[in-house]
Amino acid sequence: MRAIAQDGYGSPDVLELRDAPTPLAGPDEVLIEVRAAALNPADWHFMRGQAYVVRLVGYGMGFGPRGPRVKIRGLDVSGRVEAVGRNVTRFRKGDEVFGQGNGAFAEYVTAPESALAPKPTNLTFEQAAAVPEAASTALQGLRDAGGIQQGQHVLINGASGGVGTYAVQLAVAYGAHVTGVCSTRNVDLVGSLGAHKVVDYTREDFTRVADHRPYDVILDLIGNRTLSECRRVLAPEGTLVLSNGDGSRWFGPLGSLIGALVVSPFVAQKLRPLAVRSNLENLTTLTTLIESGEVTPVIDRTYPLSETPAAMRYLEEGHARGKVVISVGPPIAQPPST
């Protein structure tokens, strides 16, 4: 099969299209004929080997001191089931699925049965691949960490990005009054997703708006404001959810997340770092919202598998509106029977 792989850390130039062995499904796994995959910031961090500390402690995640132990990139995937392991009961060959499997930038990938769900009936493969990581991050950030309730005032910092476009739609679906923060060129997009107010950060600092009631929930997807600045516009018992942010090369966003954990016991406001787990329950919830029309994936650009390095360059520029997707298409050759 064809796959995008890397031997060392670095720029998108380390990503190469090469032939690789077709994986075999284990007892609890599904072999997927990949039709589309989506890029996430985690793919960029893995490509670069940042934060550096992860190279030392991330052995179980596929990192190594000088290069990745897991060579093929990609996590979010959609496609058709090619084969199933002997313990798999929910899927059979030909089923259309979406979810997560390590090594998704390839013609075939294996994934645990528990990490997959039937593809939403109203989505293309490209749209479905854009869902798992980003939409699960938004869902867990608002519902689980944020405890979002109907009628609350919610702010999404980074509302036009891969996670942010889902977060705006989910917050609206939960009945919140939503403020989205984005750049000038994305104001109309965020408004079209249902945001009740859009703050153009090039013209206005959302942490210094004096005439707005405090926010009950802030989902910070950028990490470009300090804890004290965000707390200034957070309700006295509101919740600040911290996700992503590039941080330093050595520690990435861990510095700000640890800072939140240190401060949290001493204030009434809840300061919560977000640890994301894409799972079947999340995928099922998201499928219901997608098929009802309450949530729709936003895709900025789609690239063929061979142009994955160009897709990664675009992602790392930091200006993508919604998701960046890799369209894989039918494989050149069928895999051996398993």
Phi, psi and chi 1 to 4 in degrees:
 res  aa     phi    psi   chi1   chi2   chi3   chi4
   1 MET       -  161.5   69.3  171.9 -173.3      -
   2 ARG   -91.7  143.1  -63.2  178.5  -55.1  159.1
   3 ALA  -152.8  156.8      -      -      -      -
   4 ILE   -96.3  119.6  -66.1  -67.3      -      -
   5 ALA  -133.5  165.0      -      -      -      -
   6 GLN  -143.5  145.1   66.8  179.5   98.3      -
   7 ASP  -101.0  -27.5  -64.6  -41.1      -      -
   8 GLY  -135.1  172.1      -      -      -      -
   9 TYR   -84.5  153.4  -60.8  121.5      -      -
  10 GLY   155.5 -156.5      -      -      -      -
  11 SER   -71.5  175.7   73.4      -      -      -
  12 PRO   -56.4  -14.9  -29.5   37.6      -      -
  13 ASP   -64.4  -18.4  -67.1  -26.2      -      -
  14 VAL   -78.0  -12.1  -57.8      -      -      -
  15 LEU   -83.6  129.2  -58.2  177.4      -      -
  16 GLU  -130.6  141.0  -63.2 -179.6   -9.5      -
  17 LEU   -86.1  120.9  179.9   66.3      -      -
  18 ARG  -146.7  167.6   62.9  176.8   69.4  160.6
  19 ASP   -79.4  140.7  -69.1  -32.1      -      -
  20 ALA  -143.8  155.5      -      -      -      -
  21 PRO   -64.2  139.7  -19.0   30.9      -      -
  22 THR   -71.6  126.6  -60.4      -      -      -
  23 PRO   -69.7  158.6   25.8  -34.1      -      -
  24 LEU  -110.0  138.2  -59.0  177.0      -      -
  25 ALA   -71.8  130.1      -      -      -      -
  26 GLY   -75.9 -179.7      -      -      -      -
  27 PRO   -55.6  -35.2  -25.4   34.5      -      -
  28 ASP  -108.9   18.9  -59.2  -55.3      -      -
  29 GLU  -116.3  164.8  -67.7 -177.8  -34.1      -
  30 VAL  -121.0  133.8  174.0      -      -      -
  31 LEU   -92.3  123.4  175.8   64.4      -      -
  32 ILE  -111.0  131.3  -57.2  168.1      -      -
  33 GLU   -79.7  107.9  176.3 -165.2  -63.8      -
  34 VAL   -72.3  130.1  179.0      -      -      -
  35 ARG  -109.2  -25.5  -57.9  -53.7  -60.0  -91.0
  36 ALA  -159.7  153.5      -      -      -      -
  37 ALA  -141.7  158.6      -      -      -      -
  38 ALA  -123.9  147.2      -      -      -      -
  39 LEU   -85.4  145.4  -86.5   63.4      -      -
  40 ASN  -133.1  158.0  -68.8  -64.7      -      -
  41 PRO   -53.4  -31.9  -28.7   36.3      -      -
  42 ALA   -60.5  -35.1      -      -      -      -
  43 ASP   -64.5  -39.2  -60.8  -47.6      -      -
  44 TRP   -65.5  -45.1  177.9   86.5      -      -
  45 HIS   -62.2  -39.3  -76.1  -71.8      -      -
  46 PHE   -67.3  -42.1 -154.8  115.7      -      -
  47 MET   -59.6  -43.7  178.1 -169.9   73.3      -
  48 ARG   -81.1  -18.9  -68.7  -79.6 -174.4  179.4
  49 GLY    73.2   30.6      -      -      -      -
  50 GLN  -116.0  146.2  -64.2  179.2    5.5      -
  51 ALA   -73.6  151.6      -      -      -      -
  52 TYR   -58.3  -33.5  -66.3  154.9      -      -
  53 VAL   -60.6  -28.1   68.6      -      -      -
  54 VAL   -68.7  -26.6  179.9      -      -      -
  55 ARG   -61.7  -29.0  -60.4 -171.4 -169.8 -173.8
  56 LEU   -88.7  -33.0  -56.6  177.6      -      -
  57 VAL  -112.8   -1.8  -59.0      -      -      -
  58 GLY  -100.5   31.6      -      -      -      -
  59 TYR   -58.2  -43.7 -175.0   86.1      -      -
  60 GLY   -67.2  -16.8      -      -      -      -
  61 MET   -96.2    2.6  -64.9 -178.4  -70.5      -
  62 GLY   100.5    3.4      -      -      -      -
  63 PHE   -84.2  158.1  -74.9   87.1      -      -
  64 GLY  -141.4  164.8      -      -      -      -
  65 PRO   -60.2  -39.9  -23.0   34.2      -      -
  66 ARG  -112.2  -16.8  -66.6 -176.7  174.5   84.6
  67 GLY  -167.9  162.1      -      -      -      -
  68 PRO   -71.2  140.4   26.6  -34.2      -      -
  69 ARG   -76.0  -35.1  -66.9 -172.1  -51.1  105.9
  70 VAL   -92.3  117.4  177.7      -      -      -
  71 LYS   -85.4  -32.9  -56.0  -65.4 -174.9 -178.0
  72 ILE   -92.7  129.9  -59.3  177.0      -      -
  73 ARG   -84.7  169.9  -60.0  -82.9   55.9   77.4
  74 GLY   103.3  142.4      -      -      -      -
  75 LEU  -132.1  -53.1 -174.6   62.1      -      -
  76 ASP   -74.2  134.7  -74.7   -5.0      -      -
  77 VAL  -148.3  151.5   64.2      -      -      -
  78 SER  -141.1  150.1   68.1      -      -      -
  79 GLY   173.1 -160.4      -      -      -      -
  80 ARG  -113.0  142.0  -70.4 -167.8  173.5   93.3
  81 VAL   -68.5  126.9  173.2      -      -      -
  82 GLU   -99.2  -36.5  176.6   63.0   28.9      -
  83 ALA  -159.7  158.5      -      -      -      -
  84 VAL  -131.3  151.2  -60.2      -      -      -
  85 GLY   -73.4  166.5      -      -      -      -
  86 ARG   -66.0  -21.9   64.3  175.1  179.7  -90.1
  87 ASN   -94.9   -3.0  -63.0  -27.3      -      -
  88 VAL   -78.7  129.4  173.1      -      -      -
  89 THR  -120.0  -17.2   59.1      -      -      -
  90 ARG   -89.5  -16.3  -65.0  174.2   44.8 -121.6
  91 PHE  -132.8  157.6  -58.1  108.8      -      -
  92 ARG  -142.4  167.9   61.0 -176.4 -179.7 -178.3
  93 LYS   -55.4  134.0 -177.3  173.7 -179.9  176.7
  94 GLY    98.6  -16.0      -      -      -      -
  95 ASP   -65.0  143.0  -72.8  -11.4      -      -
  96 GLU   -93.1  125.4  -63.1 -177.9  -11.8      -
  97 VAL  -133.0  165.5  -63.1      -      -      -
  98 PHE  -146.9  157.8   78.6  124.1      -      -
  99 GLY   157.2 -138.7      -      -      -      -
 100 GLN  -136.3  135.8  -66.1 -169.1  -40.4      -
 101 GLY  -150.8  128.9      -      -      -      -
 102 ASN   -64.6  125.2  -75.1  -46.1      -      -
 103 GLY    98.4   35.2      -      -      -      -
 104 ALA   -75.5  -15.6      -      -      -      -
 105 PHE   -82.6   66.5  -62.3  162.1      -      -
 106 ALA  -161.9  170.8      -      -      -      -
 107 GLU   -76.5  -24.0  -68.7  180.0  -37.8      -
 108 TYR  -140.0  148.3  -67.2   92.6      -      -
 109 VAL  -149.5  149.7   67.4      -      -      -
 110 THR  -101.1  150.6   57.1      -      -      -
 111 ALA  -148.1  147.4      -      -      -      -
 112 PRO   -61.5  143.2  -19.9   31.7      -      -
 113 GLU   -55.0  -35.7  179.5 -175.5   21.8      -
 114 SER   -70.7  -12.9   58.8      -      -      -
 115 ALA   -97.9    8.0      -      -      -      -
 116 LEU  -125.8  154.7  -60.1  171.8      -      -
 117 ALA  -143.6  160.1      -      -      -      -
 118 PRO   -59.7  137.0  -24.6   34.8      -      -
 119 LYS   -61.9  134.2 -178.0  177.4   74.6   67.6
 120 PRO   -53.1  135.5  -27.5   36.0      -      -
 121 THR   -66.0  -24.0   57.0      -      -      -
 122 ASN   -99.0   12.6   58.4  -23.9      -      -
 123 LEU  -114.8  147.9  -64.8 -172.1      -      -
 124 THR   -74.9  170.0   64.4      -      -      -
 125 PHE   -61.4  -39.3  -75.4  114.1      -      -
 126 GLU   -63.7  -43.7  -73.9   76.0   15.2      -
 127 GLN   -64.1  -42.1  -71.3  175.1  -47.4      -
 128 ALA   -64.2  -38.4      -      -      -      -
 129 ALA   -64.5  -24.6      -      -      -      -
 130 ALA   -78.7   -2.6      -      -      -      -
 131 VAL   -89.9  -53.0  173.1      -      -      -
 132 PRO   -51.9  -63.9  -28.6   37.7      -      -
 133 GLU   -69.5  -49.7 -178.4   75.4    6.2      -
 134 ALA   -66.5  -48.0      -      -      -      -
 135 ALA   -68.3  -35.8      -      -      -      -
 136 SER   -65.7  -37.7  -67.8      -      -      -
 137 THR   -61.6  -46.1  -59.7      -      -      -
 138 ALA   -63.6  -43.6      -      -      -      -
 139 LEU   -63.2  -49.1  179.8   65.3      -      -
 140 GLN   -69.1  -33.9  -68.6  179.0 -127.0      -
 141 GLY   -64.6  -41.5      -      -      -      -
 142 LEU   -85.1  -50.1  -67.2  170.4      -      -
 143 ARG   -76.7  -49.2 -178.1 -166.1   64.3 -173.5
 144 ASP   -86.6  -56.1  -57.8  -20.8      -      -
 145 ALA   -76.2  -39.8      -      -      -      -
 146 GLY   -84.3  -22.0      -      -      -      -
 147 GLY    58.6   40.1      -      -      -      -
 148 ILE   -57.3  140.0 -170.1  171.8      -      -
 149 GLN  -129.9  152.8  -59.5  -68.7  -35.9      -
 150 GLN   -57.4  136.7 -176.6  173.4   -2.0      -
 151 GLY    88.0   -9.2      -      -      -      -
 152 GLN   -72.4  157.9  -72.5 -175.0  -35.8      -
 153 HIS   -97.2  121.4  -78.2 -119.8      -      -
 154 VAL  -123.6  136.3  174.4      -      -      -
 155 LEU  -116.5  133.8 -179.6  133.9      -      -
 156 ILE  -112.1  111.0  -47.0  -64.4      -      -
 157 ASN   -92.3  111.6 -175.0   26.0      -      -
 158 GLY   102.6   42.1      -      -      -      -
 159 ALA   -73.1  -14.5      -      -      -      -
 160 SER  -101.4    0.4   61.1      -      -      -
 161 GLY   -85.1 -172.8      -      -      -      -
 162 GLY   -58.4  -47.2      -      -      -      -
 163 VAL   -77.8  -40.9  176.9      -      -      -
 164 GLY   -60.1  -39.3      -      -      -      -
 165 THR   -64.6  -33.5   50.7      -      -      -
 166 TYR   -73.1  -40.5  -74.5  112.7      -      -
 167 ALA   -61.4  -41.6      -      -      -      -
 168 VAL   -59.6  -48.1  170.6      -      -      -
 169 GLN   -66.2  -39.5  -64.7  176.6   81.0      -
 170 LEU   -67.8  -42.2  -73.2  167.5      -      -
 171 ALA   -61.9  -40.2      -      -      -      -
 172 VAL   -63.9  -42.4  170.8      -      -      -
 173 ALA   -62.4  -31.2      -      -      -      -
 174 TYR   -82.9    1.2  -82.6  105.5      -      -
 175 GLY    85.5   20.9      -      -      -      -
 176 ALA   -88.4  160.1      -      -      -      -
 177 HIS   -89.8  116.5 -176.0  -78.2      -      -
 178 VAL  -109.7  130.1 -178.0      -      -      -
 179 THR  -112.4  126.4  -62.7      -      -      -
 180 GLY  -110.4  138.4      -      -      -      -
 181 VAL  -110.3  127.0 -178.5      -      -      -
 182 CYS  -158.7 -177.5   62.8      -      -      -
 183 SER   -86.5  172.1   64.7      -      -      -
 184 THR   -56.2  -45.6  -54.8      -      -      -
 185 ARG   -68.6  -13.1   75.5 -174.8 -172.9   99.7
 186 ASN  -107.8    4.1  -64.8  -38.4      -      -
 187 VAL   -59.4  -46.8  167.1      -      -      -
 188 ASP   -64.5  -39.4  -70.8  -17.4      -      -
 189 LEU   -60.4  -49.6  168.2   64.1      -      -
 190 VAL   -64.0  -37.9  173.9      -      -      -
 191 GLY   -63.6  -37.5      -      -      -      -
 192 SER   -69.1  -19.4   72.7      -      -      -
 193 LEU   -82.6   -5.2  -62.0  174.8      -      -
 194 GLY   113.3   -0.3      -      -      -      -
 195 ALA   -60.5  134.6      -      -      -      -
 196 HIS   -78.0  -27.0  -59.0   89.2      -      -
 197 LYS  -143.6  140.7  179.1  180.0  179.0 -179.2
 198 VAL  -123.1  125.7 -177.0      -      -      -
 199 VAL  -102.2  120.9  175.0      -      -      -
 200 ASP   -84.5  107.8  178.3   -6.9      -      -
 201 TYR   -67.8  -15.2   69.4   76.3      -      -
 202 THR   -76.0  -13.8   68.2      -      -      -
 203 ARG  -119.8  -18.7  -59.3  179.8  179.0  179.3
 204 GLU  -148.3  137.6 -175.3  177.9   12.9      -
 205 ASP   -95.3  114.6 -178.2   -9.7      -      -
 206 PHE   -65.4  -18.9   77.3   86.3      -      -
 207 THR   -84.2   -0.5   68.3      -      -      -
 208 ARG  -125.7   21.7  -63.9 -175.0  178.2  -82.2
 209 VAL   -81.5  112.5  177.9      -      -      -
 210 ALA   -84.6  -24.0      -      -      -      -
 211 ASP   -98.2   13.9   60.2  -11.9      -      -
 212 HIS  -110.2  138.7 -167.1  -76.0      -      -
 213 ARG   -62.9  151.1   58.2  160.7  -76.3  179.8
 214 PRO   -59.0  150.7  -23.2   33.4      -      -
 215 TYR   -85.5  139.0  -64.1  102.7      -      -
 216 ASP   -76.8  -34.7  -59.1  -66.1      -      -
 217 VAL  -138.0  131.9  178.1      -      -      -
 218 ILE  -119.3  123.9  -64.2  176.5      -      -
 219 LEU  -104.9  107.0  177.9   58.0      -      -
 220 ASP   -97.9  108.6 -174.8    5.7      -      -
 221 LEU  -101.6    0.1  -57.2  169.6      -      -
 222 ILE  -110.6  -41.9  -55.9  -62.4      -      -
 223 GLY    74.2   26.7      -      -      -      -
 224 ASN   -99.8    9.3   60.2  -13.1      -      -
 225 ARG  -128.3  146.0  -67.8  -68.5 -176.9  -91.1
 226 THR   -73.7  165.0   65.3      -      -      -
 227 LEU   -58.1  -44.3  -77.6  177.5      -      -
 228 SER   -64.8  -37.0   60.0      -      -      -
 229 GLU   -65.6  -44.1  -71.8  173.3  -29.9      -
 230 CYS   -67.5  -38.9  -70.1      -      -      -
 231 ARG   -65.3  -25.0  -71.1 -176.1   55.4 -144.2
 232 ARG   -62.5  -31.3 -175.0  165.5   56.7 -146.3
 233 VAL  -110.0   14.3  -70.0      -      -      -
 234 LEU   -97.6  140.3 -172.6   64.5      -      -
 235 ALA   -57.6  153.3      -      -      -      -
 236 PRO   -52.5  -33.0  -28.0   35.4      -      -
 237 GLU  -119.5   28.2  -63.7 -175.4   -2.9      -
 238 GLY   -77.6  178.7      -      -      -      -
 239 THR  -124.5  126.7  -58.3      -      -      -
 240 LEU  -106.7  118.4  170.2   62.2      -      -
 241 VAL  -105.5  125.0 -178.7      -      -      -
 242 LEU  -108.2  124.5  -59.3  167.9      -      -
 243 SER  -140.3  135.7  175.9      -      -      -
 244 ASN    66.3 -145.8  -66.3  -32.9      -      -
 245 GLY    86.6  130.4      -      -      -      -
 246 ASP   -72.5  -39.5  -69.8  -25.3      -      -
 247 GLY    62.9 -155.9      -      -      -      -
 248 SER   -83.9  164.0   70.0      -      -      -
 249 ARG   -66.2  -30.9  -70.5 -173.6  175.7 -176.1
 250 TRP   -79.2  -43.9  -83.9   97.9      -      -
 251 PHE  -116.8   -3.7  -63.2  101.5      -      -
 252 GLY    58.3 -138.5      -      -      -      -
 253 PRO   -82.4    1.5   30.7  -35.0      -      -
 254 LEU   -61.3  -32.8  -66.9  178.0      -      -
 255 GLY   -59.3  -49.6      -      -      -      -
 256 SER   -69.6  -34.5   60.5      -      -      -
 257 LEU   -67.6  -41.7  -59.9 -176.9      -      -
 258 ILE   -65.2  -38.6  -68.1  171.5      -      -
 259 GLY   -58.7  -39.9      -      -      -      -
 260 ALA   -64.3  -41.1      -      -      -      -
 261 LEU   -65.0  -35.4  -69.7  174.3      -      -
 262 VAL   -69.7  -42.1  170.7      -      -      -
 263 VAL   -76.7  -34.1  172.8      -      -      -
 264 SER   -51.0  -42.7 -172.2      -      -      -
 265 PRO   -64.9  -15.5  -20.8   33.7      -      -
 266 PHE  -103.9    3.7  -55.7  100.8      -      -
 267 VAL  -131.7  156.9  -62.4      -      -      -
 268 ALA   -75.2  -28.5      -      -      -      -
 269 GLN   -67.3  146.4  -64.5  165.6  -35.1      -
 270 LYS   -95.6  121.6  -65.2  174.8  -79.9  -66.2
 271 LEU  -113.5  108.2  -47.6  178.1      -      -
 272 ARG  -124.6  112.7  -66.6  178.9  172.6  168.1
 273 PRO   -65.7  148.9  -17.5   30.5      -      -
 274 LEU  -109.0  120.6  178.9   59.9      -      -
 275 ALA  -107.1  119.9      -      -      -      -
 276 VAL   -95.2  136.7  179.0      -      -      -
 277 ARG  -132.7  107.2  -66.0  176.6  -65.0  105.6
 278 SER   -80.2  121.8  178.5      -      -      -
 279 ASN  -142.5  177.8   53.5   37.3      -      -
 280 LEU   -62.1  -39.3  178.2   58.5      -      -
 281 GLU   -62.1  -43.3 -174.5  -88.3  -26.9      -
 282 ASN   -64.9  -45.2  -72.8  -23.2      -      -
 283 LEU   -61.7  -37.6  -65.9  176.2      -      -
 284 THR   -66.6  -44.5  -59.3      -      -      -
 285 THR   -60.8  -44.7  -62.7      -      -      -
 286 LEU   -65.6  -38.4  -68.2  165.9      -      -
 287 THR   -60.2  -42.8  -65.1      -      -      -
 288 THR   -59.9  -45.0  -60.6      -      -      -
 289 LEU   -68.0  -35.9  -68.9  164.1      -      -
 290 ILE   -70.8  -45.5  -71.1  167.4      -      -
 291 GLU   -71.0  -20.7  -68.2 -175.5  -19.2      -
 292 SER   -84.4   -8.4   69.6      -      -      -
 293 GLY    88.2    4.2      -      -      -      -
 294 GLU   -78.8  -23.9  -65.6  177.6  -85.8      -
 295 VAL  -133.1  133.0  172.9      -      -      -
 296 THR  -133.5  129.8  -59.3      -      -      -
 297 PRO   -61.3  142.3  -21.0   32.5      -      -
 298 VAL  -110.0  118.9  176.0      -      -      -
 299 ILE  -112.7  125.3  -64.2  177.8      -      -
 300 ASP   -80.3  -59.0 -174.6  -25.7      -      -
 301 ARG  -140.2  151.3  -62.8 -174.2 -177.0 -176.8
 302 THR  -123.9  132.8  -59.1      -      -      -
 303 TYR  -121.7  150.3  -65.6   78.8      -      -
 304 PRO   -72.0  162.3   25.9  -33.0      -      -
 305 LEU   -54.3  -40.5 -178.6   64.1      -      -
 306 SER   -64.9  -20.2   60.3      -      -      -
 307 GLU  -104.0   22.8  -65.1 -177.9   15.6      -
 308 THR   -57.0  -39.3  -60.0      -      -      -
 309 PRO   -57.8  -39.7  -27.6   36.9      -      -
 310 ALA   -66.0  -38.1      -      -      -      -
 311 ALA   -62.4  -40.5      -      -      -      -
 312 MET   -68.1  -37.3 -164.4   68.3   79.2      -
 313 ARG   -60.7  -42.3  -72.1 -170.9 -171.8   93.0
 314 TYR   -65.5  -41.4 -178.9   64.7      -      -
 315 LEU   -60.7  -44.5  177.7   71.7      -      -
 316 GLU   -73.8  -10.7   69.6  178.7  -10.1      -
 317 GLU   -67.0  -24.7  -70.5  174.5    3.6      -
 318 GLY    83.4   17.0      -      -      -      -
 319 HIS  -119.1   14.5  -58.4  -59.8      -      -
 320 ALA   -65.0  137.6      -      -      -      -
 321 ARG   -98.0  101.1  -64.1  154.9   50.0   97.7
 322 GLY    81.8 -142.4      -      -      -      -
 323 LYS  -101.1  153.4  -64.1  -69.4  -67.1  179.4
 324 VAL  -109.1  128.5  178.7      -      -      -
 325 VAL  -125.2  146.1  172.9      -      -      -
 326 ILE  -105.3  122.2  -57.6  -60.3      -      -
 327 SER   -94.3  117.0 -179.2      -      -      -
 328 VAL   -93.3  -43.6  178.8      -      -      -
 329 GLY    77.9  177.4      -      -      -      -
 330 PRO   -61.2  143.8  -20.3   32.4      -      -
 331 PRO   -67.9  157.2   27.3  -35.8      -      -
 332 ILE   -68.5  -38.7  -68.3  177.0      -      -
 333 ALA  -137.7  149.4      -      -      -      -
 334 GLN   -73.6  148.5  -67.7  -63.1  -48.1      -
 335 PRO   -76.8  163.5   32.7  -37.4      -      -
 336 PRO   -66.1  152.7   24.9  -34.6      -      -
 337 SER   -65.2  146.4   58.0      -      -      -
 338 THR  -117.7      -   57.5      -      -      -
